[in-house]
Amino acid sequence: MFGGVTTLSLDSKGRLAIPAKHRDVLSEQCGGRLFITVDPSQCLLIYPAPAWEPVREKLNNLPAFNPQARALQRLILGHAEEIEMDSAGRILVSPTLRQFASLDKAVALVGLGSKFELWDEAKWNAQTQAALAMSPDEIAAQLDGFVL
């Protein structure tokens, strides 16, 4: 399970060094084989290969004649790229994906259980501030009885 927020830098070639605390797990879990795709919130999603397979399966099984489902398939599956960590624990984020998420140099890698989100650091900070600005009633409504 991946957790925590790490601020990192993309190098000039678009490579991202995966933090050491996640490298070993990713090597064991999937041999460093990952899938990276876009998220409608304009960040990138990074999945270890075994965690990506059920997501891809569910998306592929959405109703073919539902326009919203097709749009999501095109967005998420259409942008999905298979990548591998190199021997230094880095991944290469393609120019297309970097452009989609407005990634330049400063980024935030966010562990969310079985996957990561990769954000432009300024956008991540704005997301965090928006979450902190939610009222207790809004939080309660979103969590629907869930207690932290």
KAUR-V760237 format. One record per residue. PHI is phi as a letter, one per 40 degrees, with the letter a starting at -180 (999 if undefined). PSI is psi in degrees with one decimal (999 if undefined). NEAR is the number of other C-alpha atoms within 12 Angstrom. Layout:
BEGIN
phi-><PHI & PHI>
psi-><PSI & PSI>
near-><NEAR & NEAR>
END
This chain:
BEGIN
phi-><999 & c & a & g & b & b & c & b & b & c & c & c & c & g & c & b & c & c & d & d & c & b & d & c & c & c & c & c & c & a & g & g & c & b & b & b & a & c & b & d & c & g & b & b & b & b & b & c & d & c & c & c & d & c & c & c & c & c & c & c & c & c & d & c & c & c & d & c & c & c & c & c & d & c & c & c & c & c & c & c & b & c & b & b & c & c & c & c & g & b & b & b & c & c & d & c & c & c & c & d & c & f & c & b & b & c & b & b & b & b & c & b & g & c & a & b & b & b & b & c & d & c & c & c & c & c & c & c & c & c & c & c & c & c & c & d & c & c & c & d & c & c & c & f & g & c & b & c>
psi-><131.2 & 139.4 & 166.2 & 161.6 & 128.1 & 126.1 & 132.4 & 176.7 & 137.1 & 139.5 & 179.6 & -19.7 & -1.7 & 19.0 & 145.1 & 126.5 & 116.2 & 132.3 & 143.4 & -36.0 & -20.8 & -22.3 & -49.4 & -43.0 & -45.1 & -37.2 & -43.5 & -43.4 & -40.5 & 15.0 & 24.9 & 7.4 & 120.7 & 162.7 & 136.9 & 135.6 & -178.3 & 158.3 & 143.5 & -22.4 & 8.7 & 38.2 & 179.5 & 149.1 & 133.7 & 119.0 & 137.3 & 146.3 & -46.8 & -31.2 & -26.3 & -36.5 & -49.6 & -31.9 & -47.9 & -42.4 & -46.8 & -42.8 & -40.0 & -25.9 & 4.4 & 154.4 & 126.1 & -24.3 & 8.1 & 114.5 & -37.0 & -40.3 & -43.4 & -39.2 & -42.5 & -41.8 & -47.3 & -42.4 & -56.3 & -50.2 & -37.4 & -29.3 & -6.1 & 133.5 & 136.5 & 131.3 & 163.2 & 142.2 & 139.9 & -178.3 & -18.8 & 5.3 & 24.9 & 153.4 & 152.0 & 120.6 & 119.8 & 155.3 & -38.2 & -45.7 & -38.8 & -40.3 & -43.4 & -46.3 & 7.3 & 42.7 & 129.0 & -89.4 & -55.9 & 119.8 & 163.0 & 124.7 & 119.2 & 118.1 & 126.3 & 59.6 & -100.2 & -0.2 & 175.9 & 153.5 & 143.0 & 117.7 & 150.4 & 133.8 & -40.9 & -41.2 & -38.9 & -44.5 & -38.3 & -40.8 & -43.5 & -45.0 & -39.0 & -39.9 & -39.3 & -24.4 & -8.4 & 141.1 & 159.9 & -35.4 & -40.3 & -41.7 & -46.4 & -41.5 & -38.6 & -34.6 & -14.7 & 58.3 & -7.7 & 136.3 & 133.6 & 999>
near-><18 & 27 & 17 & 18 & 25 & 27 & 25 & 25 & 26 & 30 & 19 & 16 & 17 & 24 & 28 & 35 & 29 & 39 & 28 & 14 & 18 & 31 & 28 & 19 & 21 & 34 & 24 & 14 & 20 & 24 & 20 & 29 & 30 & 36 & 37 & 38 & 40 & 35 & 26 & 18 & 20 & 24 & 32 & 38 & 39 & 45 & 38 & 37 & 29 & 22 & 27 & 28 & 21 & 15 & 25 & 26 & 14 & 17 & 24 & 20 & 17 & 20 & 15 & 15 & 11 & 12 & 12 & 14 & 19 & 19 & 20 & 26 & 29 & 22 & 22 & 32 & 29 & 21 & 30 & 31 & 29 & 26 & 26 & 30 & 31 & 20 & 14 & 18 & 26 & 29 & 30 & 30 & 42 & 29 & 19 & 20 & 32 & 33 & 20 & 26 & 33 & 27 & 34 & 29 & 25 & 26 & 34 & 36 & 35 & 34 & 26 & 18 & 17 & 26 & 30 & 35 & 36 & 44 & 41 & 33 & 28 & 21 & 24 & 29 & 20 & 15 & 20 & 17 & 12 & 14 & 15 & 13 & 13 & 15 & 12 & 12 & 12 & 14 & 18 & 14 & 13 & 14 & 12 & 11 & 10 & 9 & 9 & 7>
END
